[in-house]
């Protein structure tokens, strides 16, 4: 009975290790995967039993990493196609997860085994406590921990190394001080104090790493909020431009009423009133009628609005647009892309004191069904670049270029911000 329970413990331990390791790397629970995992587990366990019968417990325990842990890592790397770094991290982390059941089994053996005498000796109660606790531990890890571990070890090599450092040190310490030597059981000071030292050191490493990650997350969320705000603003601007177009259409529709009024004034010879009325009507029409640059109405609305704005600010904006009626970009994407580009160009020209230098050149055309943009402007302050993107020192600015880059990349395109001969240049193809 004792031998059967002992073998059951070792099989439960290996089964627990395999099941937790594949959970940590996110193995899909398919019939094929479960069948391969089950057969592989039985084969490796039979090899362990053969080693135990041939060489005994001491030798088998010393080569256990080669006949248990290495096969698990190989399964993760070769069958599940995980990297060896992730595979080894999953294995040493699983080994660390075996420690709570080991401690529970040891406590059960000390408390209940000594109280019941030889019928339930401490070793048997230890094994039974371990077997029960590994199933409970697996349920907890699978339900609450596995997804988090998978996310951490797959996020980056740095994250995987930081996460797996403590389990790896514990793994080597455990084998070095309890299997290959008895330093830990003899109470050697260096062995006893090593693991607390490692835990303390990596606790502070983890705190620093966690702080940096939190700061990155906060920055990303702040930039995302700003981009969403700019996108909503682009939608609002486009709706305003569309309303202006509708007003122009309505004004054209009412033209017959204007003609009737003018005919009435002409019949009475009131030439002065006719001239004044025509002046006011012309001004009203100029204010609501978009300029026409190309066949695409959305682009016409955007360029018309910014051409008017540039003219009001004394900036020379020259536009060359050759675009078809339809593009792969949505109206809001076109509005965000062109509005940000022109807004930044106008903002850069506003600081130039020499009126002859306040100029912007825009070329936008379609080639091979792709949107091509070339916009260049003069500037007062030398642009500052960070990772290829211009950055702004002003609070709340600098998100427009990120929005432009995001839209271009979303459509599988390429872009470039550069400075050449006093011109700031943005070029994109998507």
C-alpha positions in Angstrom: 0.0 0.0 0.0 2.8 2.4 0.9 4.6 1.7 -2.3 1.4 2.2 -4.4 0.8 5.5 -2.7 4.4 6.6 -3.2 4.2 5.8 -6.9 0.9 7.6 -7.1 2.5 10.6 -5.6 5.3 10.7 -8.2 2.9 10.2 -11.1 0.6 12.9 -9.7 3.6 15.2 -9.4 4.7 14.6 -13.0 1.1 14.9 -14.3 0.8 18.1 -12.4 4.0 19.5 -13.9 2.9 18.6 -17.4 -0.6 20.0 -17.0 0.5 23.3 -15.4 3.3 23.9 -17.9 1.1 23.5 -20.9 -1.5 25.8 -19.2 1.2 28.5 -18.7 2.0 28.5 -22.4 -1.7 28.4 -23.4 -1.9 25.1 -25.2 -5.3 24.9 -27.0 -7.5 22.2 -25.4 -8.2 20.1 -28.5 -8.7 16.4 -28.7 -5.5 15.9 -30.6 -3.4 18.0 -28.1 -4.9 16.3 -25.1 -4.3 12.8 -26.6 -0.7 13.6 -27.5 -0.1 15.1 -24.1 -1.6 12.1 -22.3 0.5 9.6 -24.3 3.7 11.6 -23.9 3.1 11.9 -20.1 2.7 8.1 -19.8 5.8 7.3 -21.9 8.0 9.7 -19.9 6.7 8.4 -16.6 7.4 4.8 -17.7 11.0 5.8 -18.5 11.2 7.3 -14.9 9.9 4.0 -13.4 12.5 2.0 -15.4 15.2 4.3 -14.1 13.9 3.9 -10.6 13.9 0.1 -10.8 17.3 -0.1 -12.3 19.3 2.6 -10.4 17.2 3.3 -7.2 15.7 6.4 -5.8 18.9 8.4 -5.1 20.2 8.1 -8.6 16.8 8.7 -10.2 16.2 11.8 -8.1 19.6 13.2 -9.2 18.9 12.7 -12.9 15.2 13.8 -12.5 15.8 17.1 -14.4 16.9 15.1 -17.4 14.0 12.5 -17.3 11.2 14.9 -16.3 11.9 18.6 -16.6 13.8 18.5 -19.9 11.2 16.3 -21.6 8.5 18.8 -20.5 10.5 21.7 -21.9 11.1 19.8 -25.1 7.3 19.1 -25.5 6.6 22.8 -25.2 9.3 23.9 -27.6 9.0 21.2 -30.2 5.3 20.2 -30.2 3.7 23.5 -29.1 6.3 25.6 -31.0 7.2 27.8 -28.0 10.6 29.4 -27.8 13.1 27.7 -25.5 13.1 30.7 -23.2 9.4 30.5 -22.7 9.5 26.7 -22.4 12.2 26.7 -19.7 10.5 29.6 -17.8 7.2 27.7 -17.8 9.0 24.6 -16.4 10.9 26.3 -13.6 7.7 28.3 -12.7 5.8 25.0 -12.6 8.5 23.6 -10.3 8.0 26.6 -8.0 4.2 25.9 -8.0 5.0 22.4 -6.7 6.3 23.8 -3.4 2.9 24.5 -1.8 1.7 20.9 -2.2 5.1 19.7 -0.9 4.7 21.9 2.2 1.1 20.8 2.8 2.1 17.2 2.5 5.0 17.6 4.9 2.8 19.4 7.4 0.1 16.7 7.1 2.8 14.0 7.7 4.1 15.8 10.7 0.8 16.4 12.3 -1.4 13.4 11.4 1.3 10.8 10.8 2.8 11.1 14.2 -0.6 11.2 15.9 -1.9 7.9 14.3 1.1 5.8 14.8 2.3 3.1 12.3 -1.1 2.5 10.6 -0.8 5.9 8.8 2.9 6.7 9.0 4.1 10.2 8.3 5.5 9.3 4.9 2.2 7.9 3.7 0.2 10.8 5.0 2.7 13.1 3.4 2.1 11.4 0.0 -1.7 11.5 0.4 -1.6 15.2 1.5 0.6 16.0 -1.6 -1.7 14.1 -4.0 -4.8 15.9 -2.8 -3.2 19.3 -2.7 -1.8 19.1 -6.3 -5.3 18.6 -7.7 -6.5 21.7 -5.7 -3.4 23.6 -6.7 -3.9 22.8 -10.4 -7.5 24.0 -10.3 -6.5 27.3 -8.8 -3.6 27.8 -11.2 -5.7 26.9 -14.3 -8.6 29.1 -13.3 -6.9 32.2 -11.9 -3.2 32.2 -12.7 -2.5 30.6 -16.1 -3.7 33.4 -18.3 -1.7 36.0 -16.4 1.5 33.9 -16.6 1.0 33.3 -20.3 0.6 37.0 -20.9 3.8 37.9 -18.9 6.1 35.3 -20.5 4.9 36.0 -24.0 5.0 39.8 -23.7 8.8 40.1 -24.3 12.0 38.4 -23.6 12.8 40.9 -20.9 9.4 40.3 -19.2 10.0 36.5 -19.4 13.5 36.8 -17.9 12.3 39.0 -15.0 9.3 36.8 -14.3 11.3 33.5 -14.5 14.3 34.7 -12.5 13.1 33.8 -9.0 11.7 30.4 -10.0 14.9 29.6 -11.9 17.1 30.5 -8.9 14.9 28.5 -6.6 15.1 25.5 -8.9 18.9 25.5 -8.9 19.0 26.2 -5.2 16.7 23.3 -4.4 18.7 20.8 -6.4 22.0 22.1 -5.3 21.2 22.1 -1.5 18.8 19.2 -1.1 19.5 16.7 -4.0 23.1 17.0 -4.9 24.2 18.1 -1.4 22.5 18.4 2.0 23.6 22.0 2.7 20.0 23.1 3.4 19.2 20.3 5.7 22.4 20.8 7.6 21.4 24.5 8.2 24.4 25.9 6.3 24.1 29.7 6.7 24.9 30.5 3.1 22.3 28.0 1.8 19.6 29.2 4.2 20.1 32.9 3.5 20.6 32.6 -0.3 16.9 32.3 -1.3 15.8 35.2 0.9 18.5 37.3 -0.6 17.4 36.4 -4.2 13.7 37.1 -3.3 14.6 40.5 -1.8 16.8 41.5 -4.7 14.3 40.5 -7.4 11.5 42.1 -5.4 13.1 45.5 -6.0 13.8 44.6 -9.6 10.2 43.7 -10.0 9.1 47.0 -8.4 11.2 49.0 -10.8 10.1 46.9 -13.8 6.5 47.2 -12.8 6.8 51.0 -12.3 8.3 51.5 -15.7 5.6 49.4 -17.3 2.9 51.3 -15.5 4.4 54.6 -16.7 4.4 53.3 -20.3 0.8 52.2 -19.9 -0.3 55.6 -18.6 1.5 57.3 -21.5 -0.1 55.0 -24.0 -3.6 55.5 -22.5 -3.1 59.3 -22.4 -2.0 59.3 -26.1 -4.9 57.1 -27.0 -7.3 59.5 -25.3 -5.8 62.4 -27.2 -6.0 60.5 -30.5 -9.6 59.7 -29.8 -10.3 63.3 -29.1 -8.7 64.4 -32.3 -10.6 61.8 -34.2 -13.9 63.0 -32.7 -12.8 66.6 -33.6 -12.1 65.5 -37.2 -15.6 64.0 -37.4 -17.1 67.3 -36.1 -15.1 69.3 -38.6 -16.1 67.1 -41.4 -19.8 67.3 -40.4 -19.4 71.1 -40.4 -17.9 71.0 -43.9 -20.7 68.8 -45.1 -23.2 71.2 -43.6 -21.5 74.0 -45.5 -21.8 72.0 -48.8 -25.5 71.5 -48.1 -26.0 75.2 -47.5 -24.4 76.0 -50.8 -26.7 73.5 -52.5 -29.7 75.1 -50.8 -28.4 78.6 -51.9 -28.1 77.5 -55.5 -31.6 76.0 -55.3 -33.0 79.4 -54.1 -31.3 81.3 -56.9 -34.6 81.8 -58.8 -35.9 83.8 -55.9 -32.8 86.1 -56.1 -33.3 86.5 -59.8 -37.0 87.4 -59.3 -36.0 90.1 -56.7 -33.3 91.5 -59.0 -35.7 91.6 -61.9 -38.1 93.6 -59.7 -35.4 96.1 -58.7 -34.3 96.4 -62.4 -37.8 97.2 -63.6 -37.9 100.1 -61.2 -34.5 101.3 -62.2 -33.0 100.9 -58.7 -29.4 100.2 -59.9 -27.7 101.1 -56.6 -29.8 98.5 -54.7 -29.1 95.9 -57.3 -25.3 96.5 -57.0 -25.5 96.3 -53.1 -27.6 93.1 -53.3 -25.2 91.5 -55.7 -22.3 92.3 -53.5 -23.9 90.8 -50.4 -25.0 87.7 -52.4 -21.5 87.2 -53.8 -20.0 87.5 -50.3 -22.5 85.0 -48.9 -21.8 82.5 -51.7 -18.1 82.8 -51.4 -18.4 82.0 -47.7 -20.4 78.8 -48.1 -19.2 77.5 -51.4 -16.3 75.0 -51.2 -13.6 75.4 -53.8 -13.1 72.5 -56.2 -9.7 71.0 -56.4 -10.4 67.4 -57.6 -13.2 64.9 -58.2 -13.3 63.7 -54.5 -15.8 65.7 -52.7 -14.5 64.9 -49.2 -11.0 66.2 -50.1 -12.5 69.2 -51.7 -14.3 70.1 -48.5 -11.2 69.7 -46.4 -8.9 71.6 -48.8 -11.4 74.4 -49.3 -11.7 74.9 -45.5 -8.0 75.1 -45.0 -7.4 77.2 -48.1 -9.8 79.8 -46.6 -8.1 79.6 -43.2 -4.6 80.0 -44.7 -5.7 83.0 -46.8 -7.2 84.7 -43.6 -3.8 84.2 -41.9 -1.8 85.6 -44.8 -0.2 82.2 -45.7 0.2 81.2 -49.3 -1.2 77.7 -49.7 -0.7 76.2 -53.2 -2.6 73.0 -53.8 -2.3 70.4 -56.6 -4.9 67.7 -56.1 -5.6 64.8 -58.6 -7.9 62.3 -56.8 -10.7 60.0 -58.0 -14.2 60.2 -56.6 -13.6 57.1 -54.4 -10.7 56.1 -52.2 -9.9 53.3 -49.8 -9.8 55.7 -46.9 -13.0 56.6 -45.0 -14.2 60.2 -44.8 -13.1 60.6 -41.2 -9.7 59.1 -41.9 -9.2 61.5 -44.8 -10.3 64.4 -42.7 -8.0 63.4 -39.8 -5.0 62.8 -42.1 -5.3 66.0 -44.2 -6.6 68.2 -41.4 -3.7 67.3 -39.1 -1.1 67.8 -41.9 -2.5 71.2 -42.9 -3.1 72.3 -39.3 0.5 71.6 -38.4 1.8 73.3 -41.5 -0.3 76.4 -40.8 0.7 76.4 -37.2 4.4 76.3 -38.2 4.0 79.2 -40.7 2.2 81.4 -38.2 5.5 82.0 -36.3 7.3 83.3 -39.4 7.6 87.1 -39.4 8.6 87.4 -43.1 5.3 87.2 -45.1 7.1 86.1 -48.2 8.3 82.9 -46.3 4.8 82.0 -45.0 4.0 79.4 -47.6 2.7 75.8 -47.8 2.8 73.4 -50.8 0.5 70.4 -51.0 0.4 67.7 -53.6 -2.1 64.9 -53.2 -2.8 62.4 -56.0 -3.6 58.8 -56.7 -1.1 56.3 -58.2 -1.7 52.6 -58.6 -4.8 52.9 -56.5 -2.8 54.4 -53.6 -3.1 57.7 -52.0 0.1 59.8 -52.2 0.6 62.9 -50.2 3.5 65.4 -50.3 3.1 68.5 -48.1 5.9 70.9 -47.2 6.0 74.1 -45.4 8.4 76.7 -44.1 8.9 77.0 -40.4 10.2 79.3 -37.7 11.6 76.9 -35.1 13.7 73.9 -36.1 11.6 70.7 -35.7 12.6 68.1 -33.1 12.3 64.4 -34.0 11.8 61.4 -31.8 11.9 58.0 -33.5 11.1 59.5 -36.8 8.2 61.6 -35.6 8.3 65.3 -35.0 7.5 66.2 -31.4 6.1 69.4 -29.8 7.2 71.1 -26.6 3.7 72.6 -26.3 1.3 71.0 -23.9 -1.4 69.0 -25.7 0.3 69.1 -29.1 2.3 66.4 -30.9 -0.5 63.9 -31.2 -1.6 64.9 -34.7 1.5 63.4 -36.3 1.0 60.1 -34.4 -2.6 60.0 -35.6 -1.4 60.6 -39.2 1.2 57.8 -38.8 -1.4 55.4 -37.4 -3.8 56.0 -40.3 -1.1 55.4 -42.9 0.1 52.3 -41.1 -3.4 51.0 -40.8 -3.7 51.0 -44.6 -0.3 49.2 -44.9 1.4 52.4 -46.2 4.7 54.1 -45.5 5.4 57.7 -44.4 8.3 60.0 -43.7 8.8 63.3 -41.9 11.9 65.2 -42.8 13.6 68.6 -43.1 15.3 69.8 -46.3 16.6 73.3 -47.3 14.3 75.1 -44.8 11.2 73.0 -45.7 9.5 70.6 -43.3 8.2 67.7 -45.4 5.6 65.0 -44.8 5.3 62.3 -47.5 3.1 59.3 -47.4 1.8 56.5 -49.6 -1.0 54.2 -48.6 
